[in-house]
Amino acid sequence: MPPRLNLLLTPRVIAYRSKPAVGVWRAQHASKPQPTICAVRGFADKSTDLPVSEDDKGPNTDPGAPHVSEEAAAMAKVTGGSGPDLEQGTPVQEVVKDDKEAFDKLPQVMKDSIRAKTANPKPQTRPYSTSAIRRADLVSQEPAESYLQEGTEVSPPPGLRFELPDLPLPSTSNMEHRYDPVVAQVTNLLMRDGKLSVAQRNMALILQHLRTASPPQVSPTRPLLPGAPPPSHLPLNPVLYLTLAIDSVAPLLRIRSQRGAAGGGVALQIPVPLGLRQRRRQAMQWILDAASKKQSRGSGRGGFAQKVAEELVSVVEGRSGVWDRRGAVHKLGVSARANLNFGRKR
């Protein structure tokens, strides 16, 4: 702990100055010269202005100097250009038309300009159109064949920036149908938890793998659909590659189990034909199930897409187990075709 100091024993000197009286302060400052009013205030008047000699003239104190507009007009006359633009804001003639004194104080250039405009007024024109025919109607009335003559350059009709589209519009031009039907359906089947962007990325990776992979070797025991292009042409069109793989293993029917159809509570297997989208959905479900059972060969976001693409190549080459599932469904449907009459209502 630091030692305590006895402040009472330490001598201190306190300076004290008494406040002077008001009369004394006035007497002390009465003899000093007071500054002028113009030095204290931020402006000056005639009574307090300092005397200025006639030789000392500022830039704007010469009464013989021309106006700024007159100088600009003289410079434009020498250089051959246009005079000053005096029509910005409210026109001057509107301001001084009822004030003769203000007109007399205008520069000579402005006086001449106002007199010239008064003598030769411009014809009044409407800034808008009163035509009852719309511009689109005028463009549509012109024949489209007028600009498609032989030997002339093809250009859009007047009023249009680009050429007219061909009618009727193809189905792919609509935003709702801009993708191939098979691609859109497979993308929806790939989607999980409503993540459409992830499914679209996987679909793009699948098509990229089909495009960059080597041509498949088609098995003669499991041929593809009739009319299919040669295997060497399939990587050139990955959408056709995908469609051919799905349609080749798509089942033609499904087996519906109906209890009590023959009486006694016995379930009968009744074959039911499928539509095009139903067939593709069933085939794609089989392909996704087979791809999910494959072992991953790496990590990353495109691992599942890689397995699905490899399963599609296996389907085209006839090595996939989806062919066996399709054959089993068809075989069961052939054996159960005698049960079709039991499912019908009489």
BALUMTOR-849836 format. One record per residue (C-alpha): z, x, y; residue number from 1; residue in one letter. Coordinates in steps of 0.2 Angstrom, whole numbers, plus 5000, padded with zeros to 4 digits. Example, Ala and Ser with C-alpha at 12.3 -4.5 7.8 and 13.67 -1.06 7.14 Angstrom:
! residues 2
@zz=5039, xx=5062, yy=4978, num=1, residuo=A
@zz=5036, xx=5068, yy=4995, num=2, residuo=S
END
This chain:
! residues 346
@zz=5000, xx=5000, yy=5000, num=1, residuo=M
@zz=4996, xx=5007, yy=5017, num=2, residuo=P
@zz=5010, xx=5011, yy=5029, num=3, residuo=P
@zz=5015, xx=4997, yy=5041, num=4, residuo=R
@zz=5012, xx=5001, yy=5060, num=5, residuo=L
@zz=5024, xx=4995, yy=5073, num=6, residuo=N
@zz=5014, xx=4988, yy=5086, num=7, residuo=L
@zz=5028, xx=4984, yy=5097, num=8, residuo=L
@zz=5032, xx=5003, yy=5100, num=9, residuo=L
@zz=5014, xx=5007, yy=5104, num=10, residuo=T
@zz=5010, xx=5007, yy=5122, num=11, residuo=P
@zz=4995, xx=4997, yy=5127, num=12, residuo=R
@zz=4986, xx=4995, yy=5143, num=13, residuo=V
@zz=4978, xx=4977, yy=5147, num=14, residuo=I
@zz=4966, xx=4976, yy=5161, num=15, residuo=A
@zz=4968, xx=4960, yy=5171, num=16, residuo=Y
@zz=4956, xx=4954, yy=5185, num=17, residuo=R
@zz=4960, xx=4939, yy=5195, num=18, residuo=S
@zz=4947, xx=4926, yy=5199, num=19, residuo=K
@zz=4942, xx=4926, yy=5217, num=20, residuo=P
@zz=4943, xx=4911, yy=5227, num=21, residuo=A
@zz=4927, xx=4901, yy=5231, num=22, residuo=V
@zz=4928, xx=4905, yy=5250, num=23, residuo=G
@zz=4929, xx=4924, yy=5247, num=24, residuo=V
@zz=4914, xx=4924, yy=5235, num=25, residuo=W
@zz=4904, xx=4915, yy=5248, num=26, residuo=R
@zz=4909, xx=4927, yy=5262, num=27, residuo=A
@zz=4904, xx=4942, yy=5251, num=28, residuo=Q
@zz=4886, xx=4935, yy=5247, num=29, residuo=H
@zz=4883, xx=4928, yy=5264, num=30, residuo=A
@zz=4877, xx=4944, yy=5271, num=31, residuo=S
@zz=4864, xx=4947, yy=5257, num=32, residuo=K
@zz=4846, xx=4942, yy=5260, num=33, residuo=P
@zz=4841, xx=4927, yy=5250, num=34, residuo=Q
@zz=4824, xx=4927, yy=5240, num=35, residuo=P
@zz=4810, xx=4915, yy=5246, num=36, residuo=T
@zz=4808, xx=4898, yy=5237, num=37, residuo=I
@zz=4791, xx=4903, yy=5230, num=38, residuo=C
@zz=4799, xx=4918, yy=5221, num=39, residuo=A
@zz=4812, xx=4906, yy=5213, num=40, residuo=V
@zz=4800, xx=4892, yy=5209, num=41, residuo=R
@zz=4785, xx=4892, yy=5197, num=42, residuo=G
@zz=4773, xx=4885, yy=5211, num=43, residuo=F
@zz=4770, xx=4888, yy=5229, num=44, residuo=A
@zz=4766, xx=4876, yy=5244, num=45, residuo=D
@zz=4759, xx=4879, yy=5261, num=46, residuo=K
@zz=4776, xx=4882, yy=5269, num=47, residuo=S
@zz=4781, xx=4896, yy=5257, num=48, residuo=T
@zz=4765, xx=4904, yy=5253, num=49, residuo=D
@zz=4764, xx=4923, yy=5257, num=50, residuo=L
@zz=4751, xx=4928, yy=5270, num=51, residuo=P
@zz=4735, xx=4933, yy=5263, num=52, residuo=V
@zz=4722, xx=4943, yy=5273, num=53, residuo=S
@zz=4704, xx=4938, yy=5274, num=54, residuo=E
@zz=4698, xx=4953, yy=5265, num=55, residuo=D
@zz=4708, xx=4950, yy=5249, num=56, residuo=D
@zz=4698, xx=4937, yy=5240, num=57, residuo=K
@zz=4700, xx=4932, yy=5222, num=58, residuo=G
@zz=4687, xx=4927, yy=5209, num=59, residuo=P
@zz=4687, xx=4909, yy=5215, num=60, residuo=N
@zz=4691, xx=4910, yy=5233, num=61, residuo=T
@zz=4673, xx=4914, yy=5239, num=62, residuo=D
@zz=4666, xx=4897, yy=5246, num=63, residuo=P
@zz=4648, xx=4904, yy=5245, num=64, residuo=G
@zz=4648, xx=4907, yy=5226, num=65, residuo=A
@zz=4638, xx=4895, yy=5215, num=66, residuo=P
@zz=4645, xx=4883, yy=5202, num=67, residuo=H
@zz=4645, xx=4888, yy=5184, num=68, residuo=V
@zz=4632, xx=4875, yy=5180, num=69, residuo=S
@zz=4621, xx=4882, yy=5194, num=70, residuo=E
@zz=4622, xx=4900, yy=5187, num=71, residuo=E
@zz=4618, xx=4893, yy=5170, num=72, residuo=A
@zz=4603, xx=4884, yy=5176, num=73, residuo=A
@zz=4597, xx=4899, yy=5185, num=74, residuo=A
@zz=4599, xx=4910, yy=5170, num=75, residuo=M
@zz=4590, xx=4897, yy=5159, num=76, residuo=A
@zz=4576, xx=4897, yy=5172, num=77, residuo=K
@zz=4574, xx=4916, yy=5171, num=78, residuo=V
@zz=4575, xx=4917, yy=5152, num=79, residuo=T
@zz=4565, xx=4901, yy=5149, num=80, residuo=G
@zz=4578, xx=4892, yy=5139, num=81, residuo=G
@zz=4586, xx=4875, yy=5142, num=82, residuo=S
@zz=4599, xx=4872, yy=5156, num=83, residuo=G
@zz=4617, xx=4868, yy=5153, num=84, residuo=P
@zz=4622, xx=4854, yy=5142, num=85, residuo=D
@zz=4630, xx=4842, yy=5155, num=86, residuo=L
@zz=4631, xx=4827, yy=5143, num=87, residuo=E
@zz=4646, xx=4831, yy=5133, num=88, residuo=Q
@zz=4659, xx=4818, yy=5134, num=89, residuo=G
@zz=4658, xx=4804, yy=5146, num=90, residuo=T
@zz=4641, xx=4805, yy=5156, num=91, residuo=P
@zz=4644, xx=4810, yy=5174, num=92, residuo=V
@zz=4633, xx=4796, yy=5181, num=93, residuo=Q
@zz=4645, xx=4784, yy=5173, num=94, residuo=E
@zz=4660, xx=4792, yy=5182, num=95, residuo=V
@zz=4652, xx=4794, yy=5199, num=96, residuo=V
@zz=4641, xx=4779, yy=5200, num=97, residuo=K
@zz=4653, xx=4769, yy=5211, num=98, residuo=D
@zz=4660, xx=4784, yy=5220, num=99, residuo=D
@zz=4649, xx=4790, yy=5234, num=100, residuo=K
@zz=4661, xx=4803, yy=5239, num=101, residuo=E
@zz=4663, xx=4811, yy=5222, num=102, residuo=A
@zz=4644, xx=4811, yy=5220, num=103, residuo=F
@zz=4642, xx=4821, yy=5237, num=104, residuo=D
@zz=4654, xx=4834, yy=5230, num=105, residuo=K
@zz=4644, xx=4837, yy=5214, num=106, residuo=L
@zz=4634, xx=4853, yy=5212, num=107, residuo=P
@zz=4616, xx=4852, yy=5217, num=108, residuo=Q
@zz=4610, xx=4854, yy=5198, num=109, residuo=V
@zz=4620, xx=4839, yy=5193, num=110, residuo=M
@zz=4614, xx=4829, yy=5207, num=111, residuo=K
@zz=4596, xx=4833, yy=5203, num=112, residuo=D
@zz=4599, xx=4829, yy=5184, num=113, residuo=S
@zz=4607, xx=4812, yy=5188, num=114, residuo=I
@zz=4593, xx=4807, yy=5200, num=115, residuo=R
@zz=4580, xx=4812, yy=5187, num=116, residuo=A
@zz=4588, xx=4802, yy=5174, num=117, residuo=K
@zz=4590, xx=4787, yy=5186, num=118, residuo=T
@zz=4571, xx=4788, yy=5191, num=119, residuo=A
@zz=4565, xx=4790, yy=5173, num=120, residuo=N
@zz=4577, xx=4781, yy=5161, num=121, residuo=P
@zz=4574, xx=4784, yy=5142, num=122, residuo=K
@zz=4569, xx=4769, yy=5132, num=123, residuo=P
@zz=4583, xx=4761, yy=5123, num=124, residuo=Q
@zz=4582, xx=4762, yy=5104, num=125, residuo=T
@zz=4593, xx=4754, yy=5091, num=126, residuo=R
@zz=4604, xx=4767, yy=5080, num=127, residuo=P
@zz=4602, xx=4755, yy=5065, num=128, residuo=Y
@zz=4589, xx=4745, yy=5056, num=129, residuo=S
@zz=4588, xx=4726, yy=5056, num=130, residuo=T
@zz=4576, xx=4725, yy=5041, num=131, residuo=S
@zz=4580, xx=4712, yy=5028, num=132, residuo=A
@zz=4572, xx=4723, yy=5014, num=133, residuo=I
@zz=4583, xx=4736, yy=5006, num=134, residuo=R
@zz=4577, xx=4753, yy=5004, num=135, residuo=R
@zz=4579, xx=4752, yy=4985, num=136, residuo=A
@zz=4567, xx=4737, yy=4985, num=137, residuo=D
@zz=4554, xx=4746, yy=4995, num=138, residuo=L
@zz=4555, xx=4761, yy=4982, num=139, residuo=V
@zz=4554, xx=4749, yy=4967, num=140, residuo=S
@zz=4539, xx=4740, yy=4975, num=141, residuo=Q
@zz=4528, xx=4756, yy=4974, num=142, residuo=E
@zz=4519, xx=4759, yy=4958, num=143, residuo=P
@zz=4526, xx=4773, yy=4947, num=144, residuo=A
@zz=4509, xx=4778, yy=4942, num=145, residuo=E
@zz=4504, xx=4783, yy=4960, num=146, residuo=S
@zz=4511, xx=4800, yy=4958, num=147, residuo=Y
@zz=4506, xx=4804, yy=4940, num=148, residuo=L
@zz=4487, xx=4807, yy=4943, num=149, residuo=Q
@zz=4478, xx=4820, yy=4934, num=150, residuo=E
@zz=4476, xx=4837, yy=4942, num=151, residuo=G
@zz=4490, xx=4834, yy=4954, num=152, residuo=T
@zz=4508, xx=4841, yy=4954, num=153, residuo=E
@zz=4521, xx=4829, yy=4946, num=154, residuo=V
@zz=4533, xx=4824, yy=4960, num=155, residuo=S
@zz=4546, xx=4810, yy=4961, num=156, residuo=P
@zz=4541, xx=4794, yy=4971, num=157, residuo=P
@zz=4546, xx=4793, yy=4989, num=158, residuo=P
@zz=4565, xx=4790, yy=4991, num=159, residuo=G
@zz=4570, xx=4797, yy=4975, num=160, residuo=L
@zz=4577, xx=4815, yy=4973, num=161, residuo=R
@zz=4573, xx=4816, yy=4954, num=162, residuo=F
@zz=4560, xx=4808, yy=4943, num=163, residuo=E
@zz=4562, xx=4791, yy=4935, num=164, residuo=L
@zz=4570, xx=4791, yy=4918, num=165, residuo=P
@zz=4560, xx=4785, yy=4903, num=166, residuo=D
@zz=4564, xx=4767, yy=4898, num=167, residuo=L
@zz=4571, xx=4761, yy=4887, num=168, residuo=P
@zz=4585, xx=4773, yy=4887, num=169, residuo=L
@zz=4590, xx=4782, yy=4871, num=170, residuo=P
@zz=4606, xx=4778, yy=4863, num=171, residuo=S
@zz=4612, xx=4796, yy=4866, num=172, residuo=T
@zz=4611, xx=4794, yy=4885, num=173, residuo=S
@zz=4626, xx=4783, yy=4885, num=174, residuo=N
@zz=4642, xx=4791, yy=4887, num=175, residuo=M
@zz=4650, xx=4781, yy=4873, num=176, residuo=E
@zz=4636, xx=4786, yy=4861, num=177, residuo=H
@zz=4633, xx=4804, yy=4866, num=178, residuo=R
@zz=4638, xx=4811, yy=4849, num=179, residuo=Y
@zz=4630, xx=4809, yy=4833, num=180, residuo=D
@zz=4638, xx=4794, yy=4823, num=181, residuo=P
@zz=4643, xx=4806, yy=4808, num=182, residuo=V
@zz=4650, xx=4819, yy=4820, num=183, residuo=V
@zz=4660, xx=4805, yy=4829, num=184, residuo=A
@zz=4667, xx=4798, yy=4813, num=185, residuo=Q
@zz=4672, xx=4814, yy=4805, num=186, residuo=V
@zz=4680, xx=4819, yy=4822, num=187, residuo=T
@zz=4691, xx=4803, yy=4821, num=188, residuo=N
@zz=4695, xx=4807, yy=4803, num=189, residuo=L
@zz=4700, xx=4825, yy=4808, num=190, residuo=L
@zz=4712, xx=4819, yy=4821, num=191, residuo=M
@zz=4730, xx=4819, yy=4819, num=192, residuo=R
@zz=4744, xx=4812, yy=4830, num=193, residuo=D
@zz=4731, xx=4806, yy=4842, num=194, residuo=G
@zz=4726, xx=4824, yy=4847, num=195, residuo=K
@zz=4707, xx=4821, yy=4850, num=196, residuo=L
@zz=4704, xx=4838, yy=4859, num=197, residuo=S
@zz=4711, xx=4847, yy=4844, num=198, residuo=V
@zz=4700, xx=4837, yy=4832, num=199, residuo=A
@zz=4685, xx=4840, yy=4843, num=200, residuo=Q
@zz=4689, xx=4859, yy=4843, num=201, residuo=R
@zz=4690, xx=4859, yy=4824, num=202, residuo=N
@zz=4673, xx=4849, yy=4823, num=203, residuo=M
@zz=4665, xx=4862, yy=4834, num=204, residuo=A
@zz=4672, xx=4876, yy=4823, num=205, residuo=L
@zz=4665, xx=4867, yy=4807, num=206, residuo=I
@zz=4648, xx=4866, yy=4814, num=207, residuo=L
@zz=4648, xx=4884, yy=4820, num=208, residuo=Q
@zz=4652, xx=4889, yy=4802, num=209, residuo=H
@zz=4638, xx=4879, yy=4795, num=210, residuo=L
@zz=4626, xx=4886, yy=4807, num=211, residuo=R
@zz=4631, xx=4904, yy=4805, num=212, residuo=T
@zz=4634, xx=4904, yy=4786, num=213, residuo=A
@zz=4621, xx=4910, yy=4774, num=214, residuo=S
@zz=4609, xx=4897, yy=4766, num=215, residuo=P
@zz=4617, xx=4888, yy=4752, num=216, residuo=P
@zz=4611, xx=4889, yy=4734, num=217, residuo=Q
@zz=4608, xx=4871, yy=4728, num=218, residuo=V
@zz=4613, xx=4867, yy=4710, num=219, residuo=S
@zz=4599, xx=4858, yy=4700, num=220, residuo=P
@zz=4612, xx=4849, yy=4690, num=221, residuo=T
@zz=4619, xx=4841, yy=4706, num=222, residuo=R
@zz=4604, xx=4838, yy=4717, num=223, residuo=P
@zz=4606, xx=4832, yy=4735, num=224, residuo=L
@zz=4598, xx=4816, yy=4742, num=225, residuo=L
@zz=4579, xx=4814, yy=4740, num=226, residuo=P
@zz=4569, xx=4820, yy=4755, num=227, residuo=G
@zz=4582, xx=4833, yy=4760, num=228, residuo=A
@zz=4575, xx=4849, yy=4769, num=229, residuo=P
@zz=4574, xx=4865, yy=4760, num=230, residuo=P
@zz=4591, xx=4874, yy=4759, num=231, residuo=P
@zz=4585, xx=4888, yy=4770, num=232, residuo=S
@zz=4582, xx=4876, yy=4784, num=233, residuo=H
@zz=4600, xx=4868, yy=4784, num=234, residuo=L
@zz=4609, xx=4881, yy=4794, num=235, residuo=P
@zz=4596, xx=4878, yy=4808, num=236, residuo=L
@zz=4603, xx=4860, yy=4810, num=237, residuo=N
@zz=4622, xx=4860, yy=4807, num=238, residuo=P
@zz=4623, xx=4841, yy=4811, num=239, residuo=V
@zz=4610, xx=4837, yy=4797, num=240, residuo=L
@zz=4619, xx=4850, yy=4786, num=241, residuo=Y
@zz=4635, xx=4840, yy=4788, num=242, residuo=L
@zz=4627, xx=4823, yy=4786, num=243, residuo=T
@zz=4618, xx=4828, yy=4770, num=244, residuo=L
@zz=4634, xx=4835, yy=4762, num=245, residuo=A
@zz=4644, xx=4819, yy=4766, num=246, residuo=I
@zz=4630, xx=4807, yy=4760, num=247, residuo=D
@zz=4626, xx=4816, yy=4744, num=248, residuo=S
@zz=4644, xx=4814, yy=4737, num=249, residuo=V
@zz=4647, xx=4797, yy=4746, num=250, residuo=A
@zz=4651, xx=4784, yy=4732, num=251, residuo=P
@zz=4641, xx=4768, yy=4731, num=252, residuo=L
@zz=4656, xx=4757, yy=4727, num=253, residuo=L
@zz=4675, xx=4756, yy=4725, num=254, residuo=R
@zz=4686, xx=4748, yy=4712, num=255, residuo=I
@zz=4697, xx=4734, yy=4716, num=256, residuo=R
@zz=4711, xx=4729, yy=4705, num=257, residuo=S
@zz=4714, xx=4710, yy=4704, num=258, residuo=Q
@zz=4728, xx=4703, yy=4695, num=259, residuo=R
@zz=4727, xx=4687, yy=4685, num=260, residuo=G
@zz=4708, xx=4686, yy=4686, num=261, residuo=A
@zz=4706, xx=4683, yy=4668, num=262, residuo=A
@zz=4722, xx=4674, yy=4666, num=263, residuo=G
@zz=4739, xx=4679, yy=4659, num=264, residuo=G
@zz=4743, xx=4692, yy=4673, num=265, residuo=G
@zz=4731, xx=4705, yy=4666, num=266, residuo=V
@zz=4723, xx=4715, yy=4680, num=267, residuo=A
@zz=4704, xx=4717, yy=4680, num=268, residuo=L
@zz=4695, xx=4731, yy=4688, num=269, residuo=Q
@zz=4681, xx=4724, yy=4699, num=270, residuo=I
@zz=4668, xx=4735, yy=4707, num=271, residuo=P
@zz=4665, xx=4731, yy=4726, num=272, residuo=V
@zz=4649, xx=4738, yy=4735, num=273, residuo=P
@zz=4653, xx=4749, yy=4751, num=274, residuo=L
@zz=4644, xx=4749, yy=4767, num=275, residuo=G
@zz=4637, xx=4765, yy=4775, num=276, residuo=L
@zz=4652, xx=4769, yy=4786, num=277, residuo=R
@zz=4664, xx=4765, yy=4771, num=278, residuo=Q
@zz=4654, xx=4777, yy=4760, num=279, residuo=R
@zz=4655, xx=4791, yy=4772, num=280, residuo=R
@zz=4673, xx=4788, yy=4776, num=281, residuo=R
@zz=4678, xx=4789, yy=4757, num=282, residuo=Q
@zz=4668, xx=4804, yy=4755, num=283, residuo=A
@zz=4676, xx=4813, yy=4770, num=284, residuo=M
@zz=4693, xx=4808, yy=4764, num=285, residuo=Q
@zz=4689, xx=4817, yy=4747, num=286, residuo=W
@zz=4683, xx=4832, yy=4756, num=287, residuo=I
@zz=4698, xx=4833, yy=4767, num=288, residuo=L
@zz=4710, xx=4831, yy=4752, num=289, residuo=D
@zz=4701, xx=4845, yy=4743, num=290, residuo=A
@zz=4701, xx=4856, yy=4758, num=291, residuo=A
@zz=4720, xx=4854, yy=4761, num=292, residuo=S
@zz=4724, xx=4860, yy=4743, num=293, residuo=K
@zz=4714, xx=4876, yy=4746, num=294, residuo=K
@zz=4724, xx=4892, yy=4750, num=295, residuo=Q
@zz=4723, xx=4898, yy=4768, num=296, residuo=S
@zz=4715, xx=4916, yy=4770, num=297, residuo=R
@zz=4723, xx=4919, yy=4787, num=298, residuo=G
@zz=4732, xx=4912, yy=4802, num=299, residuo=S
@zz=4726, xx=4904, yy=4818, num=300, residuo=G
@zz=4721, xx=4888, yy=4825, num=301, residuo=R
@zz=4705, xx=4887, yy=4816, num=302, residuo=G
@zz=4712, xx=4889, yy=4798, num=303, residuo=G
@zz=4710, xx=4871, yy=4793, num=304, residuo=F
@zz=4693, xx=4870, yy=4800, num=305, residuo=A
@zz=4687, xx=4885, yy=4791, num=306, residuo=Q
@zz=4693, xx=4877, yy=4774, num=307, residuo=K
@zz=4684, xx=4861, yy=4778, num=308, residuo=V
@zz=4668, xx=4870, yy=4782, num=309, residuo=A
@zz=4669, xx=4880, yy=4766, num=310, residuo=E
@zz=4672, xx=4864, yy=4756, num=311, residuo=E
@zz=4656, xx=4856, yy=4764, num=312, residuo=L
@zz=4646, xx=4872, yy=4758, num=313, residuo=V
@zz=4654, xx=4870, yy=4741, num=314, residuo=S
@zz=4648, xx=4851, yy=4740, num=315, residuo=V
@zz=4630, xx=4856, yy=4745, num=316, residuo=V
@zz=4630, xx=4870, yy=4732, num=317, residuo=E
@zz=4638, xx=4858, yy=4718, num=318, residuo=G
@zz=4654, xx=4868, yy=4716, num=319, residuo=R
@zz=4666, xx=4856, yy=4723, num=320, residuo=S
@zz=4677, xx=4844, yy=4713, num=321, residuo=G
@zz=4672, xx=4830, yy=4724, num=322, residuo=V
@zz=4657, xx=4827, yy=4713, num=323, residuo=W
@zz=4668, xx=4824, yy=4698, num=324, residuo=D
@zz=4678, xx=4811, yy=4708, num=325, residuo=R
@zz=4662, xx=4802, yy=4713, num=326, residuo=R
@zz=4656, xx=4803, yy=4695, num=327, residuo=G
@zz=4672, xx=4795, yy=4689, num=328, residuo=A
@zz=4671, xx=4781, yy=4701, num=329, residuo=V
@zz=4653, xx=4777, yy=4696, num=330, residuo=H
@zz=4657, xx=4778, yy=4678, num=331, residuo=K
@zz=4671, xx=4766, yy=4680, num=332, residuo=L
@zz=4661, xx=4754, yy=4690, num=333, residuo=G
@zz=4647, xx=4754, yy=4677, num=334, residuo=V
@zz=4660, xx=4750, yy=4663, num=335, residuo=S
@zz=4668, xx=4736, yy=4674, num=336, residuo=A
@zz=4652, xx=4728, yy=4679, num=337, residuo=R
@zz=4655, xx=4714, yy=4667, num=338, residuo=A
@zz=4671, xx=4709, yy=4677, num=339, residuo=N
@zz=4661, xx=4704, yy=4692, num=340, residuo=L
@zz=4660, xx=4685, yy=4687, num=341, residuo=N
@zz=4679, xx=4684, yy=4686, num=342, residuo=F
@zz=4681, xx=4688, yy=4704, num=343, residuo=G
@zz=4670, xx=4675, yy=4710, num=344, residuo=R
@zz=4676, xx=4658, yy=4716, num=345, residuo=K
@zz=4668, xx=4643, yy=4706, num=346, residuo=R
END
